[in-house]
């Protein structure tokens, strides 16, 4: 697989991810929910989060900085590693999975690095309250950002509540009878790209890393003994 093919895959994911994020952030209020094509199980639910993929958090503002720097380091390493595995002609499936994970990490890193600087509104940390606070209204591009470099929040919107208002069976310990929803996480295209890459890698790792056995080669033995047509080989 050629490096330009991997670069094209990554570019498509990044463009789609950023286009959807910028569109929903500049046209909708936070918390707004929209059904896609009238479907109950596929919705766009605009939220922002300061932390990890799928809306998870990683401590306070210091934790967010550590996470952003870790992402930056992972992307730098990933750039080198992708070039290496393409050059060494790893399996196509493995290279694609690595490209998906790389694209997802880069997609969310762009949010964390730059969104605080280019948008006037966003989820941000309040040192007085010692917590993240949301905002009202629609965000716009601005030279006066809501935060600084590396402190932007990640935009999420994909929401698939396949099963809603269901209840755990009464016999289930602790949560019996409680209402639950499947599938509740809200995520973005970058998160999905990472998840698809990791899951596919785990499912097909034996195929991706399978080593083909080398064909047997004849062994030549040198000898000083004379060979005659009377010698028999058993």
DRENLO-568613 format. One record per residue: residue in one letter; x, y, z of N, C-alpha, C in turn. Coordinates in pm, whole numbers, padded with zeros to 5 digits, always signed. Each point is the difference from the previous one (the first is absolute). Layout:
BEGIN
aXYZXYZXYZ;...
This chain:
BEGIN
x+00085-00119+00000-00085+00119+00000+00088+00124+00000;x-00031+00096-00085+00083+00118-00014-00034+00105+00107;x+00101+00079+00033-00018+00102+00103-00104+00104-00040;x-00008+00033-00127-00098+00100-00044-00143-00050+00016;x-00019-00133-00008-00133-00057+00022-00040+00015+00147;x+00097-00021+00090-00026+00018+00143-00028+00147+00029;x+00078+00089-00061-00020+00144+00020-00137+00044-00049;x-00047-00058-00110-00132+00033-00052-00110-00045+00097;x+00014-00121+00054-00096-00050+00099-00007+00091+00121;x+00117+00039+00051+00006+00088+00117-00062+00136-00032;x+00029+00054-00118-00053+00131-00039-00152-00003-00009;x-00056-00107-00055-00146-00011-00012-00065+00001+00138;x+00057-00077+00094-00056-00007+00136+00011+00135+00069;x+00116+00067-00010+00020+00129+00065-00096+00105-00056;x-00014+00004-00132-00089+00099-00062-00145-00023+00042;x-00045-00126-00004-00137-00031+00040-00022+00033+00147;x+00095-00036+00085-00010+00025+00144-00007+00149+00030;x+00091+00077-00056+00004+00144+00029-00118+00073-00064;x-00041-00043-00118-00113+00067-00065-00127-00016+00084;x-00024-00121+00052-00119-00023+00081+00009+00075+00133;x+00117+00003+00060+00018+00071+00127-00023+00150-00016;x+00062+00058-00102-00012+00145-00021-00144+00037-00037;x-00063-00083-00082-00139+00027-00039-00092+00003+00121;x+00009-00103+00083-00095-00007+00112+00032+00104+00106;x+00127+00034+00017+00037+00099+00103-00041+00141-00041;x-00001+00028-00129-00032+00135-00045-00145+00017-00045;x-00081-00104+00016-00141+00011-00041-00099-00047+00105;x+00048-00060+00109-00091-00055+00101+00046+00033+00141;x-00097+00005+00090+00029+00021+00142+00049-00130+00062;x+00081+00010+00104+00043-00119+00071-00121-00067+00064;x-00002-00132-00006-00112-00076+00055-00111-00025-00097;x+00003+00066-00116-00107-00017-00098+00005-00141-00060;x-00119-00059-00016-00012-00136-00053-00082+00004-00128;x+00049-00067-00104-00070-00006-00129-00006-00144-00047;x-00117-00044-00043-00014-00132-00059+00047+00002-00145;x+00080-00095-00039+00050-00010-00137-00101-00078-00083;x-00055+00066-00102-00101-00061-00088-00120-00053+00078;x-00030+00065+00112-00116-00037+00080+00017-00128+00080;x+00122-00055+00006+00023-00126+00070+00024+00024+00149;x-00065-00081+00085+00018+00013+00144+00136-00051+00046;x+00056-00098-00072+00122-00063+00046+00127+00066-00054;x-00014+00101-00087+00117+00072-00052-00026+00149+00016;x+00075+00062+00089-00020+00141+00030+00133+00075+00003;x-00009+00130-00017+00113+00088+00024-00027+00074+00130;x+00084-00022+00098-00015+00062+00132+00129+00076+00030;x-00005+00131-00019+00120+00083+00010+00041+00024+00145;x+00119-00052+00034+00059+00026+00131+00149+00026-00020;x+00065+00048+00104+00145+00013+00000+00055-00066+00125;x+00122-00052-00011+00063-00060+00117+00147+00036+00003;x+00058+00008+00119+00140+00043+00012+00099-00115+00001;x-00051-00122-00007+00090-00111+00027+00022-00097-00112;x-00013-00127+00034+00036-00108-00089-00111-00032-00098;x+00023-00103-00082-00100-00042-00097-00127-00046+00070;x-00112+00011-00071-00131-00041+00049-00046+00082+00120;x+00055+00122+00017-00047+00089+00105+00058-00026+00137;x+00094-00092+00012+00061-00024+00130+00087+00117+00040;x+00017+00017+00131+00083+00108+00050+00130-00055+00059;x+00099+00086+00008+00129-00039+00055+00043+00107+00100;x-00067-00002+00115+00036+00095+00105-00040+00142-00031;x+00077+00096+00054-00031+00142-00018+00076+00057-00119;x+00026+00131+00004+00068+00065-00112+00141-00054-00019;x+00068-00034+00110+00134-00058-00013-00008-00135-00070;x-00102-00078+00034-00019-00129-00066-00026+00016-00148;x-00075+00104-00034-00028+00026-00142+00127+00037-00074;x+00085+00080+00062+00126+00037-00063+00087-00123-00024;x+00005-00088+00100+00079-00123-00013-00055-00085-00114;x-00132-00009-00007-00063-00080-00105+00029+00059-00138;x-00009+00132-00013+00026+00064-00129+00145-00021-00043;x+00093+00014+00094+00141-00022-00033+00027-00146-00035;x-00071-00090+00067+00013-00143-00033-00050-00025-00142;x-00113+00061-00035-00052-00014-00136+00100+00055-00102;x+00060+00113+00033+00097+00060-00091+00119-00092-00019;x+00049-00057+00110+00110-00095-00009-00037-00123-00080;x-00124-00049+00020-00046-00118-00072-00009+00028-00150;x-00043+00120-00037-00010+00035-00142+00138+00011-00063;x+00094+00060+00073+00137+00010-00051+00060-00139-00020;x-00017-00086+00100+00050-00137-00012-00073-00074-00112;x-00131+00021-00008-00079-00067-00103+00042+00037-00141;x+00041+00125-00019+00047+00043-00131+00122-00081-00043;x+00093-00016+00094+00121-00080-00029-00036-00146-00020;x-00088-00052+00087-00031-00143-00004-00075-00038-00127;x-00091+00084-00045-00072-00029-00124+00096-00009-00118;x+00094+00094-00005+00099-00004-00107+00083-00128+00006;x+00030-00044+00119+00081-00120+00018-00072-00126-00045;x-00126-00017+00043-00071-00124-00035-00037-00005-00148;x-00019+00117-00061-00025+00002-00144+00127-00038-00075;x+00113+00054+00044+00128-00029-00065+00035-00148+00013;x-00030-00058+00116+00031-00141+00022-00109-00094-00051;x-00100+00057-00066-00105-00077-00068-00075-00094+00094;x-00047+00057+00110-00089-00074+00089-00131-00029-00075;x-00083-00087+00057-00124-00036-00067-00089+00121-00018;x-00078+00000-00107-00088+00112-00030-00099+00026+00115;x-00054-00106+00057-00097+00016+00109+00060+00069+00121;x+00122-00038+00036+00067+00062+00114+00027+00148-00026;x+00045+00032-00120+00029+00140-00034-00127+00084+00004;x-00111-00055-00050-00127+00074+00003-00045+00025+00143;x+00011-00101+00086-00038+00017+00141+00087+00106+00067;x+00130-00004-00026+00089+00101+00057-00036+00139-00051;x-00037+00009-00128-00042+00129-00056-00127+00051+00063;x-00096-00088+00028-00125+00040+00064+00025+00054+00140;x+00083-00069+00076+00033+00044+00136+00072+00134-00003;x+00094+00014-00093+00075+00125-00014-00093+00115-00037;x-00089-00022-00095-00092+00106-00043-00091+00043+00114;x-00049-00096+00078-00086+00034+00113+00072+00082+00106;x+00123-00040+00031+00078+00075+00099+00028+00142-00049;x+00032+00013-00129+00028+00132-00056-00126+00087-00004;x-00114-00062-00031-00125+00075-00006-00035+00065+00132;x+00011-00075+00111-00031+00057+00131+00110+00093+00049;x+00124-00025-00044+00110+00088+00039-00019+00139-00058;x-00054+00010-00122-00026+00129-00062-00096+00082+00086;x-00105-00065+00051-00094+00068+00089+00072+00056+00122;x+00077-00088+00067+00066+00039+00124+00103+00111-00021;x+00068-00004-00112+00106+00097-00024-00053+00137-00042;x-00101+00001-00088-00035+00126-00067-00140+00055+00029;x-00096-00083+00039-00137+00050+00013-00013+00109+00105;x+00078-00008+00107-00006+00105+00102+00047+00133-00050;x+00078+00000-00108+00055+00124-00055-00084+00059-00113;x-00078-00084-00070-00068+00050-00121-00150+00018+00017;x-00057-00048+00113-00143+00019+00025-00020+00089+00122;x-00108+00079-00005-00024+00092+00112-00068-00067+00118;x-00058-00119-00022-00069-00069+00109+00037-00148-00002;x+00005-00056+00120+00031-00141+00010+00004-00044+00145;x-00009-00128+00022+00013-00054+00135+00139+00034+00053;x+00007+00062+00118+00129+00042+00051+00006-00015+00151;x+00122+00000+00052+00022-00022+00142-00007+00131+00077;x-00076-00001+00110-00011+00117+00087+00081-00027+00126;x+00108+00077+00019+00087-00024+00114-00068+00030+00133;x-00102+00088-00001-00071+00031+00123-00089-00116+00043;x-00076-00052-00096-00087-00113+00028+00074-00134-00001;x+00121+00003-00055+00082-00121-00012-00075-00109-00076;x-00063+00042-00108-00074-00094-00082-00019+00061-00140;x-00041-00085-00093-00027+00047-00136-00143+00053-00007;x-00018+00112-00070-00132+00059-00015-00033+00011-00149;x-00126-00018-00032-00045+00006-00138-00034+00144-00038;x-00072+00018-00108-00034+00134-00047-00135-00005-00070;x-00055+00115-00025-00127+00009-00072+00021+00076-00129;x-00088-00024-00097+00014+00067-00128+00085-00081-00096;x+00014+00055-00119+00076-00067-00106+00139+00061-00011;x+00099-00085-00010+00139+00046-00009+00031+00053-00140;x+00094+00092-00007+00045+00056-00126+00153+00005-00004;x+00054+00003-00119+00144+00019-00014+00036+00138+00054;x+00111+00006+00073+00039+00127+00061+00150+00001+00027;x+00057+00119-00007+00140+00015+00036+00021-00003+00149;x-00109+00022+00076+00005-00006+00146-00064-00132+00044;x+00080-00100+00016-00051-00131+00032-00048-00013+00144;x-00070-00108+00027-00052-00025+00135+00107-00060+00091;x+00111-00043-00059+00108-00059+00079+00131+00021-00074;x+00101-00076+00035+00132+00019-00060+00046-00127-00071;x+00116+00007-00058+00059-00112-00071+00007-00123+00091;x-00042-00115-00053-00002-00129+00069-00115-00014+00099;x-00086+00100+00014-00107-00005+00099-00140-00002-00063;x-00010-00030-00127-00131-00007-00063-00074-00127+00040;x-00131+00002-00012-00082-00117+00032-00038-00074-00128;x-00021-00128+00013-00031-00086-00114-00150+00001-00026;x-00038+00008-00127-00140+00004-00040-00050-00141-00032;x-00113-00038+00060-00064-00129-00024-00142+00023-00048;x-00052-00096-00078-00137+00017-00049-00072-00130-00041;x+00071-00106-00028-00062-00123-00047-00061-00077+00117;x-00128-00033-00013-00075-00059+00111-00093-00106-00056;x+00015-00124+00049-00079-00112-00051-00075-00070+00114;x-00110+00060+00048-00080-00064+00106-00087-00112-00058;x+00062-00114-00028-00069-00110-00067-00115-00054+00085;x+00024-00012+00130-00105-00046+00091-00018+00107+00108;x-00120+00054+00013-00026+00102+00100-00115-00041+00092;x+00003+00055+00119-00105-00023+00100-00025-00148+00026;x+00105-00078-00005-00009-00141+00037+00037-00013+00148;x-00031-00115+00058+00026-00021+00142+00077-00130+00022;x+00093+00006+00095+00069-00122+00037-00099-00097+00065;x+00015-00130-00020-00086-00097+00068+00007+00016+00152;x-00108-00028+00067-00007+00021+00145+00102-00085+00076;x+00040-00113-00060+00092-00089+00071+00147+00044-00008;x+00032+00102-00081+00138+00045-00012+00040+00075+00127;x+00109-00041+00067+00040+00066+00125+00030+00148-00020;x-00034+00079+00098+00032+00144+00009-00079+00086-00098;x-00015-00043-00127-00065+00086-00100-00133-00058-00048;x-00047-00106+00063-00124-00062-00042-00117+00097-00002;x-00069+00010-00113-00113+00091-00014+00037+00139-00046;x+00128+00035+00003+00043+00134-00041-00010+00014-00152;x-00022+00123-00043-00007+00028-00144+00140+00010-00058;x+00017-00049-00121+00130+00013-00065-00020+00030-00148;x+00110+00044-00060-00002+00034-00143+00120-00062-00069;x-00024-00054-00117+00107-00057-00082-00016+00053-00143;x+00086+00076-00047+00140+00025+00029+00010+00148+00039;x+00053+00033+00118-00011+00137+00051+00118+00093-00027;x+00122-00048-00028+00111+00094-00020-00024+00094-00118;x+00051+00123+00011-00002+00098-00108+00145+00019-00044;x+00025-00012-00129+00138+00001-00047+00009+00073-00133;x+00116-00004-00063+00020+00067-00128+00066-00095-00099;x+00024+00047-00121+00059-00086-00103+00140-00045+00040;x+00076+00087+00065+00135-00036+00044-00005-00114+00101;x-00092+00008+00096-00016-00109+00097-00035-00131-00069;x-00093+00008-00096-00041-00119-00074+00117-00059-00077;x+00084+00085-00059+00115-00046-00075+00098-00076+00089;x+00025+00054+00120+00088-00068+00095-00058-00135+00040;x-00129-00003+00033-00065-00122+00045+00001-00108-00108;x-00033+00039-00122-00001-00097-00111+00140-00056-00022;x+00101+00086+00004+00137-00046-00018+00043-00097+00108;x-00028+00032+00125+00042-00085+00113-00075-00133-00002;x-00133+00005-00017-00080-00123+00002+00039-00093-00115;x+00016+00056-00119+00040-00081-00115+00138-00061+00022;x+00089+00075+00059+00135-00050+00028-00004-00116+00098;x-00085+00010+00101-00012-00108+00099-00064-00125-00061;x-00099+00020-00086-00071-00115-00057+00083-00075-00103;x+00084+00072-00074+00073-00063-00111+00151+00005+00020;x+00045+00009+00125+00143+00014+00024+00078-00122-00048;x-00055-00119+00011+00071-00119-00045+00022+00004-00151;x-00101+00049-00072+00013+00010-00145+00098+00110-00038;x-00006+00113+00069+00087+00112-00032+00147-00031+00028;x+00025-00077+00109+00139-00025+00041+00047-00141-00036;x-00077-00069-00083+00037-00135-00039+00129+00001-00080;x+00092-00085+00041+00127-00008-00070-00003-00121-00094;x+00030+00026-00121+00003-00108-00097+00128-00081+00018;x-00014-00131+00006+00117-00086+00018+00088+00003-00123;x+00128+00002+00025+00095+00004-00110+00013-00137-00063;x+00008-00011-00131+00015-00130-00064+00133-00064+00036;x-00003-00134+00010+00121-00072+00034+00102+00014-00112;x+00124+00024+00035+00106+00012-00098+00095-00118+00015;x+00047-00053-00110+00091-00114+00010+00130+00037+00067;x+00055-00093+00077+00124+00023+00071+00113-00070-00075;x+00102+00072-00032+00114-00054-00071+00112-00034+00098;x+00045-00122-00005+00106-00045+00091+00126-00025-00081;x+00109+00065+00034+00126-00019-00069+00074-00118+00062;x+00060-00084-00086+00075-00115+00048+00118-00025-00093;x+00104-00051+00059+00119-00032-00080-00001-00143-00049;x-00102-00078+00039-00006-00141-00039-00037-00011-00146;x+00058-00102-00066-00030-00024-00139-00133-00072-00012;x-00079+00042-00096-00131-00060-00019+00008-00082-00126;x-00036-00127+00010+00002-00090-00116-00139-00052-00024;x-00016-00060-00116-00133-00051-00034-00033-00127+00076;x+00098-00048+00083-00026-00119+00080-00060+00033+00134;x+00005+00129+00038-00054+00040+00131-00151+00002-00008;x-00064-00049+00106-00144-00003+00009-00045+00098+00106;x-00104+00065-00034-00057+00096+00095-00134-00055+00048;x-00014-00021+00128-00125-00055+00055-00092+00112+00040;
